[in-house]
Amino acid sequence: MTTTSESTPHKNTIIAMTLLLALWMAPFAASAEDLASFCERLPRPAYAAFAKHAASNDWFEIYEVGPGIFAIYEPFQWQEVISYLIIGIDEALLFDTGNGLGDIKAVVDQLTDKPVAVLNSHTHFDHIGGNFQFDKILSVSTAFSIANSHGVENDMVTMEASPEALCKGLPMGVTQAGHRIKSFTIAKTVKQGDIIDLGNRKLEILQVPGHTDDAIALLDREAGFLWTGDTFYEGPIWLYFPETDLAAYKQSIARLAALAPQLNALFPAHNTPRASPTLLPETQKAFDIVLAGKATPVPTWEGVVTFEFDGFGFLMREDYTSLKED
Ligand SMILES: [Zn+2]
């Protein structure tokens, strides 16, 4: 973090208050606690299980987390987002393209010479930033996904490129004032049950609305692999946005939890690249406890609370019980 040991408490208080004010006003607000601590939790122990791939650079760390499956991780930006390149014998699929701060196309070009299609786990800004670099974008068609394909202006994402959100400088040529999510063109729409055939590997699209209306998971039935997007990751799952539908999330997490006995690994979109499928039924159970009002909320910032469980949590509006739950 940028706060130095010479700072006076008074200066720290002003910095903290300014940061908090900015966070309350930001549409995609970060937790102040998250911002203050995320650099210290690096490197996450889970990465010790994998060798860092030679295509890694100053911004992206790359890990082969399954055969021909590359996690493209952005550890130095507080979202710690993970995009995945899945390579088949005929084609490759890039599941998410990150924040758009680093050049993800250059990394992908080093990893494969197969034709690459892009598909997003959902269209929050931190998963679609590099979409503009690719020609073939597959997407579900919802109001949210179509709106986001037009890009996101600097004022909505400027905090994501601010010193407070970073553990190191931005990639060369990238500035906070210039950072925005560029628009992209959807080449083909996809829907529930569609199969993406990469040659020797078939990926099935599961529409799992909740976190957003366009959220999907990707299932490789043969290998028992599930890419969960932001429907599950090891950390506080963000469920406080206006575009989040808690009743839909409840159904979607139950659907994924039911798959757990057939799965060998989860590949989530933040924090850690390979997680145990047993976490899905645990998440379902925990979410039901929260909805039943039986979990203890931890105040996080104005109007938002966290429910903490072992290995994951939920970030929710404190008035969540009055929201869309049927
Ligand atoms: Zn998201």
Boltz pocket constraint, residues with backbone or C-beta under 6 A from the ligand:
constraints:
  - pocket:
      binder: B
      contacts: [[A, 122], [A, 124], [A, 211], [A, 230]]
      max_distance: 6.0
